[in-house]
Amino acid sequence: MPIFEYVCGACGKEFEELVFGDVAPPCPACASTKTRKLMSRCRHTSGGAGGGDYAPSAPSGGGGSGCAGCSGGSCATCK
């Protein structure tokens, strides 16, 4: 579901809103329509047996990791 973060230009309140389309919602605190979308961080949760979170800075296992000695964990030689 598309939940976006917004900030109000009138009162400065930050809020989240479920939005369909490109119409910015009014501020829930002051009802101002001077709201703008904030850049949000992505988060992904794996549905696998480990159920771990995706960490974009961690090297991935297998081909394309950029480090021949890396097995996909915390590798001191990969930055």
N, C-alpha and C positions, 0 to 999 in steps of 0.2 A: 504494500500500500504506500502511496506517495505522501510521506509526512515530511514537510519542509520546515526549516527554521526561518523566522522572520524577526526584524527589529522595527520598532515604531519610530518614525522620524519626529513625531510630536512629543512623546513622553519618554522614549528610550527603552521601553520594555521589550525584552526578547521573549518570544513565544514560539511554540510549535503548532502546526495546523495541518490537517489532512486536506489536501487541495487537489482537485481535478481540473486541468486546464491551466491557463496562464494568468488568471485573475488573482491578484494579491488580496488576501483577506483583511478585514479591518482589525485594528488592535482590540484585544479583549479588555484592556484596562481603560482606554479613553475613547474608543470607537473611531479613532482617526483612520482615514484611508491612506495616509502617507506611510505605508509600510513597504519594506523591501526585503527580498529574499537574501539570506545569509549563505555563505559557502559552508557546507556541512562536510564532516569527515565521513568516509565510508567505513562500514563495518560489516564483516561477513562471518557467519558462524557455520562451521562445517556440519553437515548432517551425518558424517561418518561415525564409526564406532568410538573414535577418540573424542568427538564433539568439540574439538578445540577451536579457538578463534583464529582467523587468518591474520598473520602478522606480516604486513607488506615489506618490512625491513629484513625479515629472515630469509636466507637463501632457500630456494626450493630444491628438493631432491631430484635426482635424475638429470637428464640432458638440459643444457641451457642455463645451468646455475652459475657459470662463469668461473668455477673453481673445481679443478679436477679432483681435489682431495676432500671436497665437501660432501657430506652425506645428507644434507638438508637440515641439520641441527644448528647449534651455535658454533660457528667456525671462526676461530681467532684469526685465520689468515684471510678471510673474506671480509671485505668492508662494505 
